[in-house]
Amino acid sequence: MTFRQLIKGSFFHFSDLKGAKDTPFWKAIIYLLVLSVLLAIPSVFQAIDVLKEIKADSLKIVERIPDFTISDGEIKTADNDADGFIYQTNSIIFTFDPDGSRSEKDVKNDLVGNYFSIGLLKKEAILALPDYGGISTSVLGDNVLKFSYNQQPFKGLTSQKLKSAIQNVNLPGWLPILMLVAGIYPTLISLAVTIVFISFAAWIFARMRLKSVGFLDCFKTIIFCASIPTVLSMIILFFQPQFDYSLLITIISMFIFFTASRGFPNVKLPGA
């Protein structure tokens, strides 16, 4: 049975999947990678939506910032009586404090949930990132980043330059591809672990039915059995990003395996 026939069978003719056990292992792994790509696609769209939301929120914020310049490493407003403020949008908690009444700790303490906490303080800029399971800390060393006004890109910054820079920000065309590549690895690991556990259950089931197949045969078969539940999971993830697809893939893949396993050869019993 050809690779194309197996893919077609995984969607329309489950009984044809009996031939999956004979497909080369490397082809099965490639198909597993394809399924992982499908599961990673929704996260790319969600990430792009988040970036667009951050830009929109940033534009709202800069409209509230009074005219300022950076001089001698400090923020100085054109109107000496201009007050600082704290402003919250859907994704950002922003602090503008030219008077020096707030500290790095205050900006960090503003951080709630998945918000970004940003502070333009008197002598430095602060960016506090949501620490997704320790990712920000492990990658950057800390989820709170400090930037001196004596260094680029803040040296010589003005309110007009800041507004212009944010207005001109556009997502590069290669960014979705980079996001997809970055998202494939954790998705592949998660899906592979799920497939391995399902394969153990499928192998035990097949042996109980006296089918002459090994664990690797079941593993390759389950990969193709996971086609439909993977596509369903991808669709659900577009609407429910936190959806745990493992159970859905497990149940439907096992159901399809029941049909496919009927075509497996039986164990030859002594004296039969």
C-alpha positions in Angstrom: 0.0 0.0 0.0 1.3 3.4 -1.0 1.9 6.3 1.4 -0.9 8.3 -0.3 -3.3 5.4 0.1 -2.6 5.3 3.8 -3.3 9.0 4.2 -6.5 8.6 2.3 -7.4 5.5 4.4 -6.8 7.4 7.6 -9.7 9.7 6.7 -12.1 7.6 4.6 -11.2 3.9 4.8 -10.1 2.8 8.2 -9.8 -0.8 7.3 -7.0 0.1 4.8 -4.8 1.2 7.8 -3.9 -2.4 8.4 -1.2 -1.7 5.9 0.3 1.0 8.1 2.4 -1.6 10.0 4.3 -2.3 6.8 5.1 1.3 5.9 8.8 2.4 6.5 9.3 3.9 9.9 10.8 7.1 8.6 7.6 7.8 6.6 5.5 7.3 9.7 7.7 9.8 11.6 7.4 12.3 8.7 3.6 12.0 8.9 3.8 12.5 12.7 5.7 15.7 12.0 3.0 16.8 9.6 0.3 16.2 12.3 2.4 18.2 14.7 2.5 21.1 12.2 -1.3 21.1 12.0 -1.6 21.3 15.8 0.9 24.1 15.9 -0.9 26.3 13.3 -3.6 27.7 15.7 -0.9 29.0 18.1 0.7 31.0 15.3 -2.6 32.7 14.6 -3.2 33.4 18.3 0.3 34.8 18.7 -0.2 37.1 15.7 -3.5 38.3 17.2 -1.7 39.0 20.5 1.0 41.0 18.7 -1.7 43.0 16.9 -3.5 43.7 20.1 -0.2 44.8 21.8 0.4 47.3 18.9 -3.2 48.6 19.2 -2.9 49.0 22.9 0.5 50.7 22.5 -1.0 53.3 20.2 -3.7 54.0 22.8 -1.0 54.5 25.5 1.3 56.8 23.5 -1.6 59.1 22.8 -1.8 59.7 26.6 1.9 60.4 27.1 2.8 64.1 27.3 5.7 65.5 25.3 9.0 64.5 26.8 12.7 64.3 26.0 15.6 62.3 27.4 18.3 64.6 28.9 21.2 63.6 31.1 19.8 60.1 31.4 16.4 61.2 32.7 13.0 61.8 31.3 12.0 65.5 31.3 8.5 66.6 30.2 7.9 69.8 28.2 5.4 70.8 30.8 7.0 70.6 34.2 3.6 70.2 35.8 2.7 67.2 33.8 1.7 64.3 36.1 2.7 60.7 35.8 0.0 58.1 35.4 -0.8 54.4 35.3 -2.9 53.1 32.4 -4.2 49.6 31.8 -5.3 48.2 28.4 -6.2 44.6 27.4 -2.6 43.5 27.3 -0.4 46.2 28.9 -0.1 47.9 32.3 1.8 51.1 31.6 3.5 53.5 34.0 4.7 57.0 33.1 6.6 58.4 36.0 8.8 61.4 35.2 8.8 62.4 38.9 10.5 59.4 40.3 7.7 58.4 42.6 7.6 54.8 41.5 10.4 52.1 41.4 11.3 49.0 39.5 9.6 46.9 42.2 6.4 48.8 41.8 6.3 48.1 38.1 7.0 44.5 38.7 4.2 44.2 41.3 1.8 45.7 38.7 2.3 42.5 36.7 -0.9 40.4 36.6 -1.7 37.3 34.6 -0.7 37.6 31.0 -0.2 41.3 31.0 3.0 43.1 30.1 4.0 45.7 32.7 5.9 48.6 31.2 7.4 51.6 33.0 9.0 54.8 31.7 10.4 55.9 35.0 12.5 58.9 35.8 15.9 57.3 35.2 15.2 54.0 33.4 12.7 52.0 31.4 11.3 48.8 32.9 9.7 45.8 31.1 8.2 43.1 33.2 7.2 40.0 31.2 4.6 37.4 32.2 6.7 34.4 33.2 5.0 31.6 31.4 5.9 28.6 33.5 9.4 30.1 34.0 10.1 30.5 30.3 11.0 34.2 30.5 13.3 33.6 33.5 15.1 30.7 31.9 15.6 32.4 28.5 16.4 35.9 29.6 17.7 35.3 33.2 14.9 37.4 34.7 11.4 38.4 33.7 12.1 42.0 34.6 14.3 43.9 32.1 15.9 47.3 32.8 17.0 49.8 30.2 19.2 52.8 30.8 18.2 56.1 29.1 21.9 56.6 28.3 21.9 53.6 25.9 20.1 52.9 22.6 17.3 52.7 21.7 16.3 55.2 24.5 19.2 57.6 24.2 17.8 60.7 22.5 14.2 59.4 22.6 11.3 61.8 22.5 7.6 61.4 22.7 7.3 62.1 19.0 9.9 59.5 18.1 8.2 56.9 20.3 4.8 57.5 18.7 6.3 57.4 15.2 8.1 54.1 16.0 5.0 52.4 17.3 2.9 53.6 14.4 5.4 52.3 11.9 5.7 48.8 13.5 4.7 46.1 11.0 4.9 42.3 11.4 7.5 41.0 9.0 6.3 38.3 6.5 8.8 35.7 7.9 7.5 36.0 11.5 4.6 33.5 11.1 7.0 31.0 9.7 9.4 31.5 12.5 6.6 31.2 15.0 5.4 27.9 13.4 9.0 26.5 13.5 9.3 27.4 17.1 5.9 25.9 17.9 6.5 22.6 16.2 9.0 21.2 18.7 6.8 21.3 21.9 3.8 20.2 19.9 5.8 17.3 18.4 6.9 16.2 21.8 3.4 16.4 23.2 1.8 14.5 20.3 4.6 11.9 20.2 4.2 11.1 23.9 0.4 10.8 23.4 0.9 8.5 20.4 3.3 6.3 22.4 0.8 5.8 25.3 -2.0 5.1 22.8 0.3 2.6 21.0 0.9 0.6 24.3 -2.9 0.4 24.8 -3.4 -0.6 21.1 -0.6 -3.3 21.3 -2.2 -4.8 24.4 -5.6 -4.8 22.8 -4.2 -6.4 19.6 -2.4 -9.1 21.6 -5.6 -9.9 23.5 -7.3 -10.4 20.2 -4.5 -12.7 19.2 -3.2 -10.5 16.5 0.4 -11.1 15.3 1.8 -7.6 15.6 4.5 -5.9 17.6 4.6 -2.6 19.4 6.2 -0.8 16.5 3.5 -2.0 14.2 0.9 -0.5 16.5 2.9 2.7 16.8 3.0 3.3 13.1 -0.7 2.4 12.7 -1.8 4.7 15.5 0.1 7.6 13.9 -2.2 7.3 10.9 -5.3 6.6 13.1 -4.6 10.0 14.7 -5.3 11.9 11.5 -9.0 12.8 12.0 -8.7 13.6 15.8 -5.7 15.8 15.0 -7.6 17.8 12.4 -10.5 18.1 14.9 -8.2 19.2 17.6 -6.7 21.9 15.3 -10.1 23.3 14.6 -11.0 23.3 18.3 -7.7 25.0 19.2 -8.6 28.0 17.0 -11.6 28.7 19.3 -10.3 27.2 22.6 -6.5 27.8 22.8 -6.3 26.0 26.2 -8.0 22.8 24.9 -6.2 19.6 26.0 -6.3 17.5 22.8 -4.7 14.4 24.3 -7.9 12.7 25.4 -9.7 13.4 22.1 -6.9 12.0 20.1 -6.7 9.0 22.4 -10.4 8.1 22.2 -10.9 8.6 18.5 -7.5 7.0 17.5 -8.3 3.8 19.5 -11.8 3.6 17.9 -10.2 3.8 14.5 -7.5 1.3 15.5 -10.3 -1.2 16.5 -11.4 -1.2 12.8 -7.9 -1.3 11.3 -6.7 -4.1 13.6 -9.3 -6.5 12.2 -7.1 -6.9 9.1 -4.0 -7.8 11.1 -2.8 -11.4 10.8 -3.8 -13.8 13.6 -1.3 -15.5 15.9 -0.7 -19.1 14.8 -1.7 -21.3 17.7 0.1 -24.6 18.4 -1.7 -27.4 16.7 -3.9 -25.2 14.6 
